[in-house]
C-alpha cells in the first residue's frame, strides 16, 4: 500500500508488501525489503539498502548526507539489516570516503525517538538507543548493547557487546564488553550481570567476568598488568577472551 501523497523516485526498489504512508519520500537508489513500513512524513534517501521488516515512524530521516564538513557529495551508502524499529525523529546518515564509505546497522535494533546514528557508524544487532541517545561519526557498537536516554558517544569510540550506558552518559573512551558505565564523563559501574543472565550466560562465566572486572578496575594495576593476569583464564573461557581482546585493542583507551 502506497499513499497517494507519498513520493517514490523511479530508481527506488520496493519489496513485497511494503506500506508507505502519507507524505513520505523514498529517494533515488533506495532499496526497501519486504514488509517494511513507513508511517508518515518519513524521508529515506540513497544509496541505501534496507532489509525486510523494518518499521519507520513519522519524521524519521534515513540515509541523508552526513554532517561532516569534509563530505563533498561522494557516493557513499547506508546498509540496514532486518526488523529494526526507527521511532519518531530518528536520523541515520550515510558514510564518508574518509572511512569505508558505509554506515552499517544490523538487525532487531530499536532506535527510540530523536536518536541519531552519524556517518560511518557500525551498529550490531539487538542494540537499543533510548530516547535522545546520539552516536557521533565512526562509532562502533556491539550486539545487545544499550545506550540510556540522552547518552552521547564521542566519535571513533567503540562500545562492546552486552554493555550498558546509563542515561545521560557522556562516553569519551571505549567501553569494554559486558560493562555498565554512567556519568559525565562516564565511569565504570560493574558488570552488566542482570543483562548477561537474560542473555543466557552461565553462572560459571559470570563468576569469571566478575573476577576479570576486579583485575582491571579494583586492584590498582595498569591495563597491561591486568591483561597479563587474565591471559591464562582467557585462553580457557571464550567470553572472557572477548573482554580481554577488546581491551587490548582499544584505540582510544578504555573507560576506567
N, C-alpha and C positions, 0 to 999 in steps of 0.2 A: 504494500500500500504506500503510495506516494501522494502527499497532499498537493493540491494544485498550486499552492503558493511557494512550494519548495523549488529551488533552482539546482538542477543536476547538469553539470557540464558533459559535453558529448564524450569526452575521453574517460570519464569515470566508469568503473566497472562495478556492478552491483550483483551480489549473490542472490540466492533464492530466499524468499520470504523476508526480505528487508523492508522495514517500516520507517518511513521518513515523514516527520510531522510538519506542522506549519512553519513557514519562513526559514527553513533550513537551507544550507548551501553545501553542496558536495562538489569540490573543485576538480580541476584537471589532474589526471594521473593519480586519482584516489581509487583504491580497490577495497570494497567493503564485502566481507564474507557473509555467508548465510546467516539469517536470523538476527542480524544487527538491528538495533532500534535507535532512532534519533527522535527524541521527543519533540521539541520545538526550538527555533532560533539557535540551532547547532550549526557551527561552521567547521567543516573538515577540508583542509587543503592538502595538496600533494607536492611532490611524490610521497604517498603514504600507502602502506599495505596493512590492512586491518583484518584480523581473523574473524572467526564466527562467534555469534552470540554476544557481541559487545553491546553495551547499553549506554547511550549518551543522553544526559539530561540537558535542560534548557541552558542556553548561553555557554555551553562548553565550546572551547576554541582548540581544535586539534590539528596538528600538522602545520601550524603557522611558521613563517620565517622567524628565526631566533632573534633575540635582542642583543646579541654580541655585536659590538661596533665593528669588528673585523669582517663580519659577514657581508659579502658583496653580491649576493644573489646566486651563489653556486648551487648546482642541482643536488642538494642533499636530501635525505629521506627520513621518514618515520616508519618504524616497524612495530606493530602491536599484535599480540597473540590473541587468545580466545577468552571469552566470558569475563571480560573486565567491566567494571562499572565506573563511569566518569560522571560525577554529580554536578550540580549547578555551578557554573562559572569556573569550572576546571580548565586549565590551559596546559597544553603539551606542545613543545616546539621541536622542529626538525634539527638535525645535526649540523656540524660545520666541517669544512675541509681541514681545519686545524686538528681534528681528531680523526675518526674513521668515517665521518660523513653520515652517521646514523644515530638517531635516538631510538633506543630499543626498550620495549616493555613486554614482559612475559604474559602469563595468563592468570586468571582468577584473582586479579588485584582489585582493590577498592580505593578510588580517589574521591574523597569527600569534597564538599563544596569549597570553592575558592582555593583549591590546591594547585600547585604549579610544578611541572617537570620541565626543566630547562634543556637546552641543546646538549646533545651528546651524552645524556644520562643513559645508564643501563640499569633497568629495574627488573628484578627477578619475578617470581610468581608468588601468589598468596600474600602480597605485601599490602599493608594498609597505610594510606596517608590520611590522617584525621584532618578535620576542617582547618584550613589555613596553612597546612604544612607546605613547605617550599624547598625544592632541591635545586641548587644552582648548577651551572654547567659542569659536565664531565663527572658527575656524581655516580657512583655505583652502589646499588643496594641489593643485598642478597635476599633469597627466598624467606618468606614468613616474617620479615622484619616489620616493625610497627613504628611509625612516626606519630607521636601525640600531637594534639592540636597546636597550631602556631609554631611548630618546630621549624627552625631554619638551618639548612645544611650548606656549609661553605663549599665553593667549587673544588673539584678534584677529591673530595672526601669519599672514602669507601666505608660503607656500613655493612657489617657482616650478617649472615643468615641468623634468624631467630632472635635478633636483638630487639630491644625496646627503648625508644627515646621518649622520655616523659614529656608531657605538654609544656610548651614554651621553651624547649631545649634549643640552645644555640650550639651547633655541632661544628667545631673547628678542626678536629683531628679525627682519625679513623676510629671507628667503633668495632672492636672485635666481635666475632660471632658469640651469641648466647648472652651478651652483656645487657644490663639495664643501665641507662645513664639519664641524668636530668640536670637542669640548671643552665645558667648563662654566664660564662661558657659551661658546657656540661661536664659533669664529673661522674665517675663510676658509682653504681649503687648496688652492686652484687650481680649474681647470675639471674637470668630470667627463668627461674626454676618452675614457676607455675605454667608459663608458656611451653617450656620443654616437656613437662608432664603431659600437657594436652597433645603435643606432637608425638607422644609415644616413646620418649627417651626412657630407658630403664633406670632403676634406682642405682645400679652399679655405675652407669655412665654419669649420672647426675653427681654422684659422690666424687668421681674423678674430676669433673668440671669444677666443682666447688673447691677441691684441693688445688686445682690449677689457678683459680682466681686468687687464692691466698698467696700462692707463689709470686704471682705477677703484681698483686696490689696490696698485700698486707705485710710482707716480710722486709720491706725496705731495700730490695735488691734492684740492680739495674735490669733492664729488659734482657740483655744477653745472659746475665746470670740466671734469671728466671727461666728462660728458654732452655738453657743447659740443664737445669734441674728437672725439667719436664720431658727431656728428649727421650729417655728410655720408655717411660709410660706412654708417650705419644705414639711411639712405634707400635704399641700393643692395642691402643684404643683409637679407632679411626675418627671418632667425634672429637677427641682431644687434639688429634693431629690437625684437624681443620682449624682449631683455635690457635695452635702454635704456628702453623704455616701462615695464617693471616697476619699475626703479629710480626713474624719475621720479615714479611714482605710489605709492611705498611709504609707507604711512601711519604705520608705526612706525619708519621708518629701516631701513637695511639692515645686515646683519652685515658688520663691517668691521674 
